[in-house]
């Protein structure tokens, strides 16, 4: 076991380039690491009166490893200064171990069925992707495909390209209205002052006159 003089010398070396002058004497700043996780919880503040049991609870909250499966190591760099097996020293306080700012508490997960084992918490390639067959997707309501079918039933000329074009034209017309400019052809203000599209339908006049008239239908585009 490393002696107290060695600990103090190592402490002075580690903290020589760090500024912990504003940290309260009862506060200890540690990094938390985990055997199954790449993530490092940096500079977590603890009270020196915090028990090992409470420390294990904090590690459980951050990593999901149950306290009874936590083998703890207090480390300075790669050097292990203290090791605490599961269910040991539960009521001892952090201040007992002569720890200092910048050290790390490394948790070795001993649970053979740990949820974090094999990178399951961090490796998104291990996540099973949701899949659905074309047939089942066609039957679903409220999907983009279902909405397109409804629009097609209303207008046999409907297409996503046509819808996008009309929506873009409406947004341009609304921007012109905000700027106080004349509305482009095919748009007008409705009774509520909203910009709407006006569809113009040309009808041939009968009896070969060669003249016609226009009727308007007001529609909105979403």
Backbone as numpy.savetxt, mean C-alpha at the origin, in Angstrom:
# Nx Ny Nz CAx CAy CAz Cx Cy Cz
31.48 -15.42 28.11 30.62 -14.22 28.11 31.51 -12.97 28.11
31.16 -11.99 27.33 31.94 -10.76 27.25 31.85 -10.00 28.56
32.98 -9.40 29.02 32.95 -8.71 30.30 32.51 -7.25 30.14
32.31 -6.60 31.30 31.75 -5.25 31.31 32.68 -4.23 30.64
33.99 -4.38 30.83 34.94 -3.44 30.23 34.90 -3.52 28.70
34.80 -4.75 28.19 34.72 -4.92 26.74 33.43 -4.29 26.19
32.35 -4.46 26.94 31.07 -3.89 26.52 31.16 -2.38 26.45
31.76 -1.76 27.47 31.87 -0.31 27.49 32.76 0.19 26.37
33.86 -0.51 26.11 34.76 -0.11 25.03 34.06 -0.20 23.68
33.28 -1.28 23.49 32.55 -1.44 22.24 31.46 -0.38 22.11
30.83 -0.06 23.23 29.80 0.98 23.23 30.39 2.32 22.80
31.53 2.67 23.36 32.16 3.94 23.02 32.53 3.99 21.54
32.96 2.87 20.99 33.36 2.81 19.59 32.14 2.97 18.67
31.07 2.24 19.00 29.88 2.24 18.15 29.21 3.61 18.16
29.12 4.23 19.31 28.36 5.48 19.44 29.19 6.72 19.19
30.46 6.56 18.88 31.34 7.72 18.71 30.89 8.61 17.55
30.27 8.00 16.50 29.83 8.79 15.35 28.36 9.11 15.38
27.66 8.77 16.46 26.23 8.99 16.55 25.93 10.06 17.58
24.83 10.74 17.37 24.43 11.80 18.28 23.20 11.36 19.05
23.40 10.88 20.27 22.29 10.47 21.12 22.21 11.36 22.35
22.73 12.58 22.22 22.80 13.46 23.39 21.42 13.87 23.89
20.42 13.89 23.00 19.09 14.33 23.41 18.22 13.17 23.88
18.77 11.96 23.91 17.99 10.79 24.33 18.03 10.68 25.85
16.87 10.46 26.44 16.78 10.33 27.90 17.59 9.15 28.39
18.12 9.27 29.60 18.98 8.22 30.17 18.26 6.88 30.29
16.93 6.91 30.44 16.18 5.67 30.60 15.71 5.09 29.26
16.10 5.74 28.17 15.68 5.29 26.84 16.79 4.52 26.15
16.41 3.47 25.44 17.36 2.64 24.70 16.87 2.53 23.25
17.75 2.78 22.29 17.39 2.74 20.88 18.01 1.51 20.23
17.16 0.61 19.75 17.61 -0.64 19.16 17.00 -0.83 17.78
17.70 -1.58 16.93 17.12 -2.07 15.68 16.55 -3.46 15.94
15.46 -3.79 15.27 14.88 -5.12 15.38 15.03 -5.83 14.03
15.60 -7.03 14.06 15.75 -7.83 12.84 15.16 -9.21 13.07
14.96 -9.95 11.99 14.27 -11.24 12.07 14.90 -12.22 11.10
14.99 -13.46 11.52 15.68 -14.48 10.71 14.98 -14.76 9.39
13.68 -14.56 9.33 12.93 -14.88 8.10 12.61 -13.66 7.25
12.93 -12.48 7.73 12.51 -11.26 7.06 13.70 -10.39 6.67
13.60 -9.77 5.51 14.62 -8.83 5.08 14.43 -7.46 5.72
13.18 -7.15 6.06 12.89 -5.84 6.63 13.59 -5.67 7.97
14.13 -4.48 8.19 14.80 -4.15 9.43 14.07 -2.97 10.06
13.61 -3.13 11.28 12.91 -2.06 11.98 13.98 -1.23 12.70
14.19 -0.02 12.19 15.33 0.77 12.60 14.99 1.73 13.75
15.90 1.79 14.70 15.86 2.74 15.81 14.52 2.76 16.53
14.15 1.62 17.06 12.95 1.52 17.88 13.32 1.91 19.30
12.55 2.78 19.89 12.85 3.28 21.23 12.19 2.40 22.30
12.97 2.04 23.28 12.48 1.25 24.41 12.88 1.94 25.71
12.08 1.75 26.71 12.47 2.14 28.06 13.36 1.04 28.62
14.40 1.41 29.35 15.31 0.41 29.89 14.64 -0.49 30.93
13.44 -0.06 31.40 12.69 -0.89 32.34 11.78 -1.89 31.63
11.79 -1.86 30.28 10.99 -2.82 29.51 11.50 -4.23 29.77
10.56 -5.14 30.05 10.96 -6.53 30.31 11.14 -7.29 29.00
11.84 -8.41 29.10 12.02 -9.26 27.92 10.67 -9.75 27.42
9.75 -10.00 28.35 8.41 -10.43 27.96 7.73 -9.37 27.10
7.85 -8.09 27.51 7.25 -7.00 26.73 7.97 -6.83 25.40
9.28 -7.03 25.40 10.04 -6.96 24.15 9.56 -8.02 23.18
9.32 -9.22 23.68 8.82 -10.29 22.81 7.45 -9.93 22.24
6.61 -9.28 23.05 5.30 -8.86 22.54 5.45 -7.85 21.40
6.41 -6.93 21.54 6.66 -5.95 20.50 7.14 -6.64 19.21
8.02 -7.61 19.36 8.53 -8.35 18.21 7.39 -9.12 17.54
6.50 -9.69 18.34 5.35 -10.40 17.77 4.48 -9.45 16.95
4.25 -8.23 17.46 3.42 -7.26 16.75 4.03 -6.90 15.39
5.35 -6.85 15.33 6.01 -6.40 14.11 6.34 -7.53 13.14
6.45 -8.77 13.63 6.90 -9.86 12.77 5.93 -11.03 12.69
5.02 -11.14 13.68 4.09 -12.26 13.68 4.62 -13.52 14.33
5.85 -13.49 14.85 6.42 -14.67 15.53 5.97 -14.68 16.98
5.34 -15.78 17.39 4.85 -15.90 18.76 6.01 -15.89 19.74
5.83 -15.28 20.94 6.91 -15.18 21.92 7.57 -16.51 22.26
6.79 -17.60 22.30 7.36 -18.90 22.69 8.28 -19.49 21.63
8.33 -18.85 20.45 9.22 -19.32 19.39 10.34 -18.33 19.08
10.54 -17.36 19.97 11.55 -16.34 19.73 12.84 -16.65 20.49
13.88 -16.92 19.72 15.24 -17.00 20.30 15.90 -15.66 20.01
16.21 -14.90 21.07 16.68 -13.52 20.90 18.20 -13.42 21.00
18.74 -12.55 20.19 20.17 -12.23 20.25 20.32 -10.72 20.29
21.11 -10.24 21.26 21.48 -8.84 21.27 22.84 -8.74 20.59
22.90 -7.95 19.51 24.09 -7.94 18.66 24.64 -6.53 18.49
25.94 -6.47 18.35 26.62 -5.25 17.93 27.33 -5.58 16.63
26.80 -5.06 15.54 27.30 -5.48 14.24 26.96 -6.95 14.05
27.98 -7.78 13.78 27.78 -9.21 13.64 28.09 -9.98 14.92
28.54 -9.27 15.95 28.92 -9.93 17.20 27.70 -10.10 18.10
27.50 -11.32 18.56 26.41 -11.63 19.47 26.92 -11.47 20.90
26.31 -10.54 21.65 26.75 -10.28 23.02 25.91 -11.03 24.04
24.63 -11.21 23.75 23.72 -11.93 24.64 22.79 -12.80 23.82
22.46 -13.96 24.33 21.46 -14.85 23.72 20.43 -15.21 24.77
19.16 -15.13 24.39 18.07 -15.43 25.32 17.12 -16.42 24.64
17.17 -17.68 25.04 16.26 -18.68 24.46 14.81 -18.38 24.83
13.85 -18.99 24.14 12.44 -18.80 24.48 12.16 -19.15 25.94
11.23 -18.40 26.54 10.78 -18.65 27.91 11.89 -18.49 28.94
12.91 -17.69 28.63 13.97 -17.39 29.59 14.01 -15.90 29.86
14.35 -15.55 31.10 14.56 -14.14 31.49 13.35 -13.26 31.20
12.16 -13.82 31.27 10.96 -13.07 30.86 10.77 -11.77 31.63
11.13 -11.77 32.93 10.88 -10.59 33.75 12.11 -9.69 33.91
13.22 -10.09 33.31 14.39 -9.22 33.35 14.17 -8.02 32.45
14.75 -6.88 32.86 14.59 -5.65 32.10 15.77 -5.44 31.17
15.54 -4.65 30.13 16.60 -4.40 29.15 17.83 -3.77 29.79
17.60 -2.95 30.84 18.72 -2.31 31.51 19.70 -3.28 32.14
19.26 -4.49 32.41 20.12 -5.50 33.03 21.28 -5.90 32.12
21.06 -5.81 30.80 22.02 -6.37 29.84 23.10 -5.38 29.39
23.11 -4.20 29.96 24.12 -3.20 29.59 24.14 -2.94 28.08
22.97 -2.84 27.53 22.85 -2.56 26.10 23.05 -1.08 25.85
23.29 -0.71 24.60 23.49 0.70 24.26 22.89 0.99 22.90
22.71 2.27 22.64 22.07 2.71 21.40 22.81 2.17 20.18
22.04 1.78 19.18 22.62 1.33 17.92 22.79 -0.17 17.82
22.61 -0.87 18.94 22.67 -2.34 18.89 21.39 -2.86 18.23
21.37 -4.13 17.93 20.18 -4.74 17.35 19.73 -5.93 18.18
18.43 -6.11 18.17 17.85 -7.31 18.77 17.38 -8.19 17.62
18.04 -9.32 17.46 17.74 -10.22 16.35 16.88 -11.38 16.86
15.76 -11.61 16.18 14.86 -12.70 16.56 15.04 -13.86 15.59
15.42 -15.01 16.15 15.48 -16.24 15.35 14.16 -16.98 15.56
13.43 -17.15 14.48 12.10 -17.76 14.53 12.24 -19.28 14.55
11.84 -19.90 15.67 11.98 -21.35 15.83 10.70 -22.11 15.48
9.69 -21.38 15.06 8.40 -22.02 14.74 8.52 -22.77 13.41
8.37 -24.10 13.42 8.48 -24.86 12.16 7.36 -24.55 11.18
6.27 -23.97 11.68 5.14 -23.64 10.81 4.96 -22.12 10.71
6.02 -21.39 10.89 5.95 -19.93 10.89 5.39 -19.40 9.56
4.52 -18.40 9.68 3.95 -17.80 8.48 4.97 -17.03 7.66
6.06 -16.62 8.30 7.08 -15.85 7.59 8.15 -16.74 6.97
8.06 -18.02 7.19 9.08 -18.95 6.69 9.11 -18.95 5.17
10.31 -18.96 4.60 10.45 -19.02 3.14 10.06 -17.74 2.43
10.04 -16.62 3.17 9.74 -15.33 2.54 8.28 -15.10 2.23
7.40 -15.84 2.91 5.97 -15.75 2.57 5.37 -14.39 2.88
5.97 -13.63 3.81 5.44 -12.31 4.13 5.93 -11.24 3.17
7.01 -11.50 2.46 7.64 -10.45 1.65 7.74 -10.78 0.17
7.75 -12.05 -0.20 7.92 -12.46 -1.60 6.56 -12.53 -2.27
6.23 -11.50 -3.05 4.90 -11.45 -3.67 4.71 -12.52 -4.75
5.82 -13.11 -5.23 5.68 -14.16 -6.24 5.06 -15.43 -5.65
5.06 -15.51 -4.31 4.48 -16.68 -3.65 2.97 -16.54 -3.45
2.45 -15.34 -3.70 1.02 -15.10 -3.49 0.23 -15.69 -4.65
-0.75 -16.51 -4.32 -1.58 -17.13 -5.36 -2.47 -16.07 -6.00
-2.38 -15.94 -7.30 -3.15 -14.94 -8.03 -4.59 -15.43 -8.25
-5.52 -14.48 -8.15 -6.92 -14.81 -8.40 -7.12 -15.06 -9.89
-7.76 -16.15 -10.22 -8.01 -16.49 -11.62 -9.49 -16.82 -11.80
-9.99 -16.47 -12.98 -11.39 -16.75 -13.30 -11.48 -17.09 -14.77
-12.33 -18.05 -15.11 -12.46 -18.46 -16.50 -13.24 -17.41 -17.28
-13.06 -17.42 -18.60 -13.79 -16.51 -19.47 -15.30 -16.69 -19.30
-15.72 -17.94 -19.18 -17.15 -18.24 -19.06 -17.72 -17.63 -17.77
-17.01 -17.81 -16.65 -17.50 -17.28 -15.38 -17.45 -15.75 -15.37
-16.41 -15.19 -16.00 -16.31 -13.72 -16.03 -17.45 -13.13 -16.86
-17.83 -13.80 -17.93 -18.93 -13.32 -18.76 -20.25 -13.30 -17.99
-20.38 -14.19 -17.00 -21.62 -14.28 -16.23 -21.68 -13.24 -15.11
-20.55 -12.69 -14.72 -20.52 -11.78 -13.57 -21.18 -10.45 -13.91
-21.88 -9.89 -12.93 -22.53 -8.60 -13.07 -21.64 -7.51 -12.45
-21.75 -6.31 -13.00 -21.01 -5.19 -12.45 -19.58 -5.08 -12.94
-19.20 -5.91 -13.90 -17.85 -5.83 -14.46 -17.82 -4.86 -15.62
-16.62 -4.52 -16.07 -16.48 -3.64 -17.23 -17.10 -4.27 -18.47
-16.95 -5.58 -18.58 -17.51 -6.28 -19.74 -19.04 -6.24 -19.69
-19.61 -6.40 -18.50 -21.06 -6.35 -18.33 -21.58 -4.96 -18.67
-20.85 -3.91 -18.22 -21.25 -2.54 -18.53 -21.22 -2.31 -20.04
-20.19 -2.83 -20.71 -20.08 -2.65 -22.16 -21.24 -3.32 -22.88
-21.67 -4.48 -22.39 -22.82 -5.15 -23.00 -24.08 -4.30 -22.88
-24.25 -3.67 -21.72 -25.43 -2.83 -21.52 -25.42 -1.63 -22.47
-24.22 -1.04 -22.65 -24.12 0.10 -23.56 -24.37 -0.33 -25.01
-23.92 -1.52 -25.34 -24.10 -2.04 -26.69 -25.58 -2.28 -26.98
-26.32 -2.68 -25.93 -27.75 -2.90 -26.10 -28.48 -1.59 -26.36
-27.97 -0.49 -25.79 -28.59 0.82 -25.99 -28.18 1.43 -27.33
-26.93 1.17 -27.72 -26.40 1.77 -28.94 -25.53 0.73 -29.64
-26.02 0.20 -30.77 -25.30 -0.87 -31.44 -23.97 -0.39 -32.01
-23.78 0.93 -32.07 -22.51 1.48 -32.55 -21.50 1.71 -31.43
-21.88 1.33 -30.20 -21.00 1.59 -29.05 -19.68 0.84 -29.18
-18.62 1.54 -28.81 -17.31 0.90 -28.66 -16.55 1.69 -27.60
-15.54 1.08 -26.98 -14.76 1.79 -25.98 -14.05 2.99 -26.60
-13.60 2.84 -27.83 -12.93 3.95 -28.50 -13.88 5.12 -28.70
-15.12 4.81 -29.12 -16.12 5.85 -29.32 -16.48 6.52 -28.00
-16.64 5.71 -26.94 -16.97 6.25 -25.62 -15.85 7.17 -25.12
-14.60 6.73 -25.28 -13.47 7.53 -24.82 -13.39 8.85 -25.58
-13.64 8.80 -26.90 -13.61 10.01 -27.72 -14.69 10.99 -27.28
-15.90 10.49 -27.04 -17.00 11.36 -26.63 -16.75 11.96 -25.25
-16.18 11.15 -24.37 -15.88 11.64 -23.02 -14.82 12.74 -23.09
-13.80 12.54 -23.91 -12.75 13.55 -24.06 -13.32 14.85 -24.64
-14.22 14.73 -25.61 -14.83 15.92 -26.21 -15.67 16.68 -25.18
-16.40 15.93 -24.33 -17.22 16.57 -23.30 -16.34 17.31 -22.29
-15.22 16.68 -21.89 -14.32 17.33 -20.94 -13.73 18.61 -21.54
-13.41 18.57 -22.83 -12.88 19.76 -23.51 -13.93 20.87 -23.54
-15.19 20.47 -23.79 -16.27 21.46 -23.84 -16.47 22.10 -22.46
-16.38 21.30 -21.40 -16.55 21.83 -20.04 -15.41 22.77 -19.68
-14.21 22.45 -20.13 -13.07 23.34 -19.86 -13.26 24.69 -20.56
-13.78 24.65 -21.80 -14.03 25.89 -22.52 -15.10 26.72 -21.82
-16.12 26.03 -21.28 -17.18 26.74 -20.56 -16.60 27.43 -19.32
-15.69 26.79 -18.62 -15.08 27.39 -17.42 -14.24 28.61 -17.78
-13.67 28.59 -18.98 -12.84 29.71 -19.42 -13.67 30.83 -20.03
-14.99 30.61 -20.12 -15.87 31.63 -20.68 -15.85 31.67 -22.19
-15.37 30.59 -22.82 -15.31 30.54 -24.28 -16.58 29.93 -24.84
-16.79 30.15 -26.14 -17.96 29.54 -26.79 -17.83 28.03 -26.78
-18.96 27.35 -26.60 -18.94 25.89 -26.62 -18.69 25.40 -28.04
-17.99 24.29 -28.20 -17.78 23.74 -29.55 -19.10 23.23 -30.12
-19.12 23.03 -31.43 -20.33 22.53 -32.08 -20.73 21.19 -31.48
-22.04 21.04 -31.27 -22.55 19.79 -30.73 -22.74 19.81 -29.23
-22.51 20.97 -28.58 -22.70 21.08 -27.13 -23.49 22.35 -26.81
-24.23 22.26 -25.70 -24.98 23.41 -25.23 -25.17 23.31 -23.73
-25.69 24.35 -23.12 -26.01 24.34 -21.70 -27.44 23.86 -21.52
-27.67 22.95 -20.57 -29.04 22.54 -20.30 -29.68 23.50 -19.31
-30.90 23.19 -18.87 -31.65 24.10 -18.00 -30.98 24.29 -16.64
-30.08 23.36 -16.27 -29.37 23.48 -14.99 -28.00 24.13 -15.14
-27.69 24.57 -16.36 -26.41 25.20 -16.60 -25.27 24.23 -16.82
-25.59 22.93 -17.00 -24.57 21.93 -17.25 -24.32 21.79 -18.74
-23.07 21.55 -19.09 -22.71 21.33 -20.49 -23.14 19.92 -20.89
-23.90 19.84 -21.99 -24.37 18.55 -22.48 -24.16 18.46 -23.99
-24.10 17.24 -24.45 -23.95 17.02 -25.89 -25.32 17.12 -26.58
-25.33 17.68 -27.76 -26.56 17.78 -28.55 -26.36 16.99 -29.83
-27.13 15.92 -29.97 -27.04 15.12 -31.18 -27.98 15.71 -32.24
-27.47 15.93 -33.42 -28.26 16.53 -34.50 -28.59 15.45 -35.52
-29.86 15.23 -35.69 -30.32 14.22 -36.64 -30.92 14.92 -37.86
-30.39 14.63 -39.03 -30.90 15.25 -40.26 -31.94 14.33 -40.89
-33.07 14.91 -41.25 -34.15 14.15 -41.87 -34.43 14.75 -43.26
-34.53 13.89 -44.23 -34.85 14.37 -45.56 -36.32 14.80 -45.64
-36.52 15.90 -46.27 -37.90 16.32 -46.49 -38.47 15.54 -47.67
-39.70 15.25 -47.63 -40.32 14.44 -48.68 -40.59 15.22 -49.96
-41.08 14.50 -50.94 -41.58 15.05 -52.20 -40.47 15.67 -53.03
-39.20 15.21 -52.83 -38.11 15.62 -53.71 -37.77 17.09 -53.64
-38.01 17.74 -52.55 -37.73 19.16 -52.46 -36.25 19.43 -52.31
-35.49 18.41 -51.82 -34.05 18.60 -51.63 -33.72 19.39 -50.38
-34.69 19.72 -49.59 -34.43 20.45 -48.34 -34.73 19.55 -47.18
-34.28 19.93 -46.04 -34.53 19.13 -44.85 -34.52 19.99 -43.61
-34.71 19.38 -42.47 -34.67 20.09 -41.21 -33.92 19.23 -40.20
-33.51 19.86 -39.14 -32.73 19.16 -38.10 -33.53 19.11 -36.81
-33.47 17.98 -36.14 -34.04 17.87 -34.79 -32.89 17.60 -33.85
-33.02 18.09 -32.63 -31.92 17.92 -31.65 -32.35 17.00 -30.53
-31.42 16.21 -30.07 -31.61 15.35 -28.92 -30.47 15.61 -27.95
-30.81 15.95 -26.73 -29.79 16.28 -25.73 -29.39 15.01 -24.99
-28.07 14.76 -24.94 -27.56 13.59 -24.22 -26.39 14.02 -23.35
-26.09 13.20 -22.37 -24.92 13.44 -21.53 -23.94 12.30 -21.72
-22.69 12.60 -21.57 -21.65 11.58 -21.70 -20.89 11.48 -20.40
-20.73 10.28 -19.88 -20.04 10.11 -18.61 -18.67 9.55 -18.85
